């Protein structure tokens, strides 16, 4: 697998697995193209039979078949032959294409996430696809398709080790375990391989299907509510006119089966996507595996999470279920990125705290559970350390102004919102990249302001609407001063590099003093 090289020597280029053309979707397209060509040749043969020129037709058909077979073999071979990659000390490089050449070079210190996918056809041959994510999500993702399963796992470990800046040959066993402080001058253990993973939780298929189905019940419920409202309006306006009531009944009966079908599909699709969803705790991060048709093995390097969002839809309150998503520089808002940004599709409050122990290991308070519970369940105004929107904001957000607010800890900014679908956002101070204030005409009349804290694009909302003007401005000034200092704790691209660690240690004392003065 990964070969050793002399210092200063460039590592050799490596090719994908020889079965890549067969396992890829492009091979299916070529097979379809082959049958189209053969069918076209048979049609030509039929035409020549009708005009009586069979001798020339046979040679034409044979020539077409030979050319189709040659294309079916040569094109995939050339595609595989000119598709190669290598991992240097500072980048992952890939070259592909024999007619139009594409070259990609992704610096290791820009890597945001590394994941392994195993599509159904590739799994048959024991192959996997390795995807290396950069700051802009799928637009800049570098994909190695396909390599052996074992090789993909080893490559992921090699990329993460080099991206962290850890010295080659360092052993996780020699490093402090996750959650334990390292000795002064000693690095925290990087995520290296699957041998040092501890299972945290596994979501059952029944819970996946049930939660998705309950979220999709909005379709049939909406049909029932609209039908009831239409009947009431018809009775008030038209009385017991059988024609009007009959039309409404026919429309309602027609739409109800469709809405039930959509709800069922909405319950089945996520259950297939997240089938076997398991969260593992590595020596310094999370590893997530899931998928039925296509299995995904996802690993996010430490320090890449920009924001954490906890959400509870209305019907999920019956079972106490929650969903947890993240904003990460490697993932965006596309459909596929939304799945990858989900670190807990459905789970109990205990499951949420387990995941938060890795994503937000230093909340800055002794009882983080109390702060989170207040953010998720409390709806009685300024309690649990939260500062809410003023009462005069009710006409801009009449249903959620009592829950809309924020709280601060030494390391986190917490934003809560939502009356029916409750939401809580955990935003580390050191991940706030900028702050913006916005005030529309209606908000200006009420002396209100909206504050947003842009991070990497993602599904987690990092905005705070219609706060008191003085409170919003004060919060913006506070975060502006604290965020710059807090970034000294974790603003490190290569988090295991000796120089980075030394710079981090030198800045710690000054950062602690500044944060204490800011409280």
N, C-alpha and C positions, 0 to 999 in steps of 0.2 A: 504494500500500500504506500504510505508516505515514506519516501526515500530520504536518506541522510545525504547531505551535500557538504562539501568543503566550504569553509568561510569564504565569502566573496564570489562563489560560483553560482550562476543562475540555475535554478531547478529546471529539469527537462519538461517539455510539454507532454501531457497525457491525453489520451483519447477516451471517448465514451465507450460504453460496453458495445461489442459487435452486434448484439441483438437490438440495439436502439432503434434502427429503422423498422423492425417488426413491431416493437412495443409502442411506437409513437403513433399518433393519429394520422400523420402523413402517409404511413404505409396503407392505411385503409383507403385514403383518397387515391393512391396509386392503383390499388386493386380495382376500385370502382372505375377508374380511368381505363384500366386494361380491359374490363368487360365491355365498356362502351366502345372501345376500338374494335374488339372482336365482333360485337354486334353490328357495328357499322360495316365491317368486312363481309359479314354474312348477307347483309342487305345488298351490298355490291354484287356478291356472287349470285343472288337471286335475280338481280337485274340482268346480269350477263347471261344467265340461263334463258331468260325471256328473249334476248336479242340473238342468242345462238353462238356466243363467243366464249365457250367454256374453257378453251385451252389457255387463253390469256388470263381468264378470271382466277384460275387455280394459283398461278404464280403471284397474282396481285394479293390474293388472300394470304398465301404463305408469307409474302413479304411484310404485310401488315402485322401478322401474328409475331413474326420474328422481331420486328421493330418494337412492338408492344412489350414483348418479353425482355428485350434488351433495355428498354426504358425502365421497366419494373425492377431490374437488377442494378443497372448502372447509376441511375439517379440517387437511390438510397445509399449506395456504396460511396458515391462522391460526397454526399451530405455527411456521412459518418467520417469519411477519410479526412475531411477538412474541418472537422469540429473537434477542437482540442482546448485544453485549459492547463493552468499551472497556478500554484500558490507560492508567492515569493514572501520575503520577510515583511513586506509592507503593502501587498496588494493581492487581490485575486484577479487573474487575467483569463480571458476567453476569446478565442478566435473561431469564427464559423463562416461557412459559405465558400463555394468554389467558383461561382460566377460573380456574385456580388459579395465581397468580403466585409464582414462586420467584426470589429474589434472592440472589446469592452475591458476596462480596467477599473476595478473598485478598490479604493484604498481601505485598508483594514480598520483604520481609525474612524471611518465613516459608516461602518457596518452597524445596522440597527437590530437585525434579527436574522437567525438562520433556521430554516425549517426543512423537514424531509417529508415529501409526499410520495405516496404509493398508489397510483391509479390502478384500476382493476386489471387492465391488460398487462401492465408492467409487473404487477404482483405475481402473475402466472409464471413469469420468467425470473422472479426473485430480484427485480430491479427497483430502483427508487429514483426520485427526482430531488435534487438539492437546490433550494432557492435561498439566495443571499439577498437580504433586503437592505436598501439604503434609505436616505432621508425622504424620498418622494414616493415611497410605496412601489406599486407594480410598475410605474413608469420607469423606474431605474433598477428594478430587480434583476439580478444576474442568476440565470437558471442553468444548471448542469443536468442535462436530460439525455440518456439515463445512465446510471452506474449501479454497481452491486449494492445490496442493502448494507453489508458490512463496511464497504468502502465509503458509502454515504455517511454512516455514523462516525467513522474515523476522520473523514474530511471535515465534518461539522466540528468535532473536537479540536482538530488542528487549526481551523479558522478562528474558533473562539479563543483558543490559547494564544495565538499570535495577535488577535485583535485586542486582547486584554493586556498585552505587553509582558505576560509572564515569561519567565525564563524556561527554555526548553528542558524538559526532563523533570520539572517540578512536579511533585506528587501531591494530590489532594490530601493524602493521609498525613502529610507533613504540615498541612495548613490548618488553621482553626476551622472548626465546623461552623455551619451557618448559625447565626444568632450569638456566637461567642466572640468576644473582642480579641483582636490579635495583639501580640506583644508589640511594643513600640518598634517601629521600623520594619515590622513583618507584614507582608501583603496579605490581604484577604484571599481565600481560595477562589479560583475561577471555576466556571462550569466547564468540566472537562469531558466526562463520558457518562454512560448510563450505569456504570458500576456503583456510583455514589448517589443514587437517587432514592428518596424515601417517599412512598405513596402518601398523599394527603387526603384525597377523596376521589370517589368514583360515582358518577350520576347514573342511576338506573334508567333503563329504557322507558319504563312505565312513567317515571317522573318527567322525562323529556317529552313524551307524547302528551301527557296530561297537561303540562304547563303550556305547551304550544297550542293545544286544543282550546284551553281556556282563553288564551290570548286571541285566538281566532273566532271565538264565540261572538265577537262584536258584530259579525256579519248577520247571523240569524237573529240576534237580539235587536239589531237595528231594523230588520225587516218586521219583526213582531211589533216593535214600538211604533214604527211608521204606519203599519196596518191599523193598530189601535187608534192612533191619532186621526188617520183618514176616516175611520168609521165614526168617530165622535164628531168630527167636522161635518161629515155627510148627514148624520142624524140631526144635527143642529140646523143645518141649512136646508136640506131637502126632506127631512122627516124620514119616514119609512118607505121611501121610493124604492121598489124592488130592483129597478134597472140600475140605479146608481150603486146600491149596496152590492148587487151582483157583480158589477164591473170591478169594484174594489176587492171583493172576495176572490175573483178569478186572478187578478194581478197579485194579490198576496199569496195565494196558493201556488202560483207559478214561480214566484221569486224565492219562496221558502226552501224548496229542494236545492236550488242553485246555491243559496247561501250556506246550507248545510254541507254541500259538496266542497265549497271553498273553505269552510272551517275544517273539514276533514283533511283536505290537502295541506292546509296550513299547519295541521298537527303532525302529519306524517313527514313532510319535508324536513323540518328541523330535527326530528327524531332520527332520520337517516343521516343527515349531515353530522350531527353530534353523537352518533351511536358509539357507545363504549367510552364516553368522555371521562378521561382520567387526568388528574392533576398530580404532578410529582414535585417534590421539593429537592432541588439540587443543592450543592454546597454553597451556591450563591445566587439562586434564582429559581424560576419556575420552568418546568417542562410539561407540555400539554399534548396528549394523544387523543385522537378521535377519528371517526369516519367509518362508514360501512362500505360504500362503493369505492371511495377513495380515502385511504387512511392518511392522516396528517400527523407528523411528529414535529411539534413547534417548540423552539427554544428562543427566549428573549434574553440577551445579555443584561447584566445588572446596570442600573442607572439609566436605562433607555425609556422608562415609563414617564410620560409627561403629566398625565392626569388619570385619576381613577374615578369611575362613575358607578354608583349603586342605584338600581332602579327597581321599583315594585309596582307592577300594574295593579289596577283595582281588584280584579278577580283573584289575583295571587295572594291577597291578604288572608283569604280563607285558610290557606295551608301554610302561610308564613314563608313564602318563597321570594327570592330576590335574584336579580341578574346583575352581573358585574362586568363592565367593559373598561377598556383603557384607551387613551390616546398615546400612540407611539410614533416616533418619527418615521419608522419603516412602513407604517400602514396608514391608509387614507380613508376616504369615504366611499370607495367603490364597493360593489356588492361582495366581492371576495374579501376585501379588506375588512368589512364589517364582521364577517365570520372570524377572521384572524384576530380582530380586536376584542373578541369575547373571551374572557378568561374564566367565566362561570356563567353558563347559559341559564341555569336554574339551580338554586341551592337554598339551604336554610340559613338562618343568621349565624349559626356556628360555622357553616362552610364559608360564609363571607369573612368572618374573623380569621379563619385559617389562611385564606388567600391574602388578606390584608397584612398578616404577619410577615409576609415576604415582600409584597408590593409597597407597604408603608411600615417598615420595621421600627422606625423611630418617630412616633406621632408627636412626641414632645410633651405628653401628659401621662400620668400614672394609669388612668382608667380610660383607655381609648374606646372601650366598648360603650361607656356611658355617653361619650360625645357622639358616636355613630348612632346609637339608639335614639338619642335626642334629635339627631338630624333626620332620621327615617320615620320615627313614630310620633314625635311631639308636634302638636299643631295648635298650641295654646299661647302663641306669642313669644315674647323674649324670655325663653327658659332654656336651660341646658347650655348656657354660654352663647346662645345665638342672638344676634341683633337683627330684628325683622324690619321689613318695609313699613313705613308709617301708615296709619289708618286712611289717610287721604289718597292713598294709591288704590283704594278698593275699586274705583270706577274704571281703572285701567286694567286691573286683573282681579275681578270680583271674587273668584273662587279660591285663589291661592295667595292672596296678600298676607294672610295670617301665617303662612308657612314660609314665605319667601324671605330669605335672609342669609346671614353668614356668621361664621365663628372663626376664631383664630387660636392656633397653638404656636409654640415656638418654631415648629417645622412645617405646619400645614395651614392652608386656607381652605375652609370647608364652606361650600355653597349648597343650600337646600332649596328645593322648589317643588311644585306639583301638589295639587290638592287630591286629585283622584289617582293619578299615576305618580307616586312619590319618587323623588330623585334626590340624591346626595352626591356631590362632587368633592373629591379630595385632591387638592392641588398643592404640591410642595412649593414652598417659597422659591427654592432654587431652580424650579422649572418655569417660572414666569418669565417670558421673553420680552413682553411689552405690556403696557396698560393703556386702555383707551376709555374716554368718557364720552357719552352721547346723550343729547337732550333734545327731544322733539318738541313741537309746539305745545302739545297737551301736557307733557311732562314739565315744560317751563312754567306753565300756568300754576302748577302745583308744587313748584320747587323740588322736582324729582330729577334724578339722573340715573343712567344705566352705566354700569362699569363692566368691562370685559377684559379678560386676561388671556390673550391669544397664545396657544401652544401649537404643537404639531396638529395637523388636521386629523379629525377622528370623530367617533360617535358621541363622545362625552361633551356636554355643554359646559363651557367655562365662562358663562356670562351671568351677571347679576342685574336684574331689571328694576327700575322704578324705586330706587332707594332714596332716602332723604338726601338732599343736595350736600349738606355739610358732612354727613356721614360718608357719602360716596367719595367726596374729595379727600377727606381724611384717610379713608381706606386706601385710595390710590397713592397718596404720599407715603403712607406707611409701607406698602408693598414695594414701592419704588426704592426706598432706602434699604429695606430688609432683604429683598430678593438679590440685589447686587452682592451683598455680603454673604448670603446663604449659598450662592453659587460657588464660593470658594471651597465649600465642603465637597462638592461632587462634580464640578465642571471639569471632568477629565475624560478625554477620548480614549486613552489607553490606560485603563484603571489599575493595571498591575505593573506599569513601567516604574522603574526606580526613581527617575526624575519627577514623574508625576506624583508619586507617593511622598517624596521629599517636599515638593511644593505644597502638597496638601497638608502635611504636618506643620510646616512653617506658618501656614495661614490659619490654622485651627484656633490658636489662642486669641488672635486678633478678632476673628469672626465671632467667637463666643462672647467676648467683651462687648462687641457692637450689638449683638442680638439681645444681650441682657439689658443694655441701655435703651434699646428700642421698645422694650415691653412697657 
